[in-house]
Amino acid sequence: MHGSVKSRLTRASLSLARNSSTSSSSEGTIKNSGAKNSSILLRAQLDINDIISRPQIYKDSVTRRHLPLNLISDIDFITQNRPLQASHLATINALKRERKDITANLNNTQEKDGVMSRLKQIKSELQPLEKQLRDLQELIYAKAEDLPNLLDESVPRDSQTDEVVSYINMDPEEAQTISPAGARDHRSIGEELGILDFVTASRVSGSSWYYMLGDGALLEQALVQYALSRARQRDYKMITPPSVVKSEIVQACGFKPQDQNNEKQIYQIEDEPLSLCGTAEIPMGAFHSSTIFPSGTQFPLKYVGVSRSYRAEAGASGKDTRGLYRVHEFTKVELFHFTKPRDAQRELDQIRDFQIDLVRSLGIQARVLNMSSADLGAPAMKKYDIEAWMPGRGSWGEITSSSNCGTYQARRLGTRYHDHQDRVAHVATLNGTCMAVPRVLVALIEQNYDPVANVVRVPSVLWPYMDGKEVIAKN
């Protein structure tokens, strides 16, 4: 089904999308003459009218996310300059109407010198007004584009406290009593068993890189194949996305080269407008960019993709850098949905439930969190995380996340559909981790290590993908 939808999307659809790309803040007969499309993307189709009509909701999203307060000032700028924008627009349209009337009656007038003088005067008045309007629209647009998504009503009101929804493979009482005392971490276990090598990788590539060896490499591939198998059973279509994308795609998906503390997040290729993907979410989200889905498209469109992911990980010189928890390159299986906005919350719950089933089947002790607003990236309206207990770290560690991004990414990627009234509207996008291999390995190794036998016990669901091996012993 997905392939047929793709083939039916014609150049006419893209042309329609380009021709209809105007600023939602413009009124009357003037279109946003500053709107520019690149060779691959439409300009972001922002709902500036919504910001103007509901400024406090947008301010609430900024403050609850603990984002820089200059974004509050930007919202005030957008709303306060609406009268000036409307005034410029009204004056410009009045002058254009006058010019049209004069031109239409030019042959019938007896005072041609005076009329020609007025036409020149109108031209001299229009040029600065149109530039002022264009500059103002561009400034309003730039400020609107920097704003984060709105927040779902069910995001915890305490902006810094994640809500524990449930536990996996353990009960709440057990979760309160687990202790890291005496636990070995995955790095020391993996190095002793000969399945991980950080020393050689450090010499070859630098810190936060690694080799997986023997049964360690086999376990990585087993996790990938198991995750893909489970996703196919849930009607996900497999996709192998590129790991390098154009930088404007990264930006459109809501990933910035620097975070709010101006620390590097994304690897950019020097002297090229290209970036390495930090997650397959980026190329998968862009798969239907600059697209209008035809009437009758059956949503959701569900994809599962496996790729290598690259992250600068600004904190790589500090916390969580020992071992596999925070690394620069890793294998990840990603889930991505395109759907109608009204169905997005239900599908977010479905992604979360799939993740829970997957973690439960691996026997990993974990907990499910409804994430606080301070832990949401700019595109996400709502996010669930699953954190596994990692004895070697003595704490919980994220192994999956799932996010409802609403229309935030679709507006920036130009991904739309025909709604039930045959109007063109933006789709909603959702993403979720199917298998972030290194972090799942941390949990599996540390939770399943048998110190007496000096082996790591392999979850039974992985045996068929591990050549029947039930334990990983010293190589």
Buried (B, 14 or more C-beta within 10 A) or exposed (E): EBEEBEEEBEEEBBEBBBEEBBBBBBBEEBEBBBBEBEEBBBBBBBBBBBBBEBBEEBBBBBEBBBBEEEBBEBBEBBBEBBEEBBEBBEBBBEBBEEBEEBEEEEEEEEEEEEBEEBBEEBEEEBEEBBEBBBEBBBBBBEBBBBBBBBBBEEBBEEBEEBBEBEBBBBEEEEBEEBEBEEBBBBBBBBBEBBBBBBEEBEEEEEEBBBBBBBBBEBBBBBBBBBBBEBBEEBEBBEBEBEBEBBBBBBBBBBBBBEBEEEEBBBBBEEEEEBBBBBBBBBBBBBBBBBBBBEEEBEBBBBBBBBBEBBBBBBEBEEEBBBBBBBBBBBBBBBBBBBBBBEBBBEBBEBBBEBBBEBBEBBBBBBBBBBBBBBBBBBBBBBBBBBBBBBBBBEEBBBBBBBBBBBBBBBBBBBBBBBBEEEEBBBBBBBBBBBBBBBBBBBBBBBBBBEEEEEBBBBBEBBEEBBEEBEBBEEE
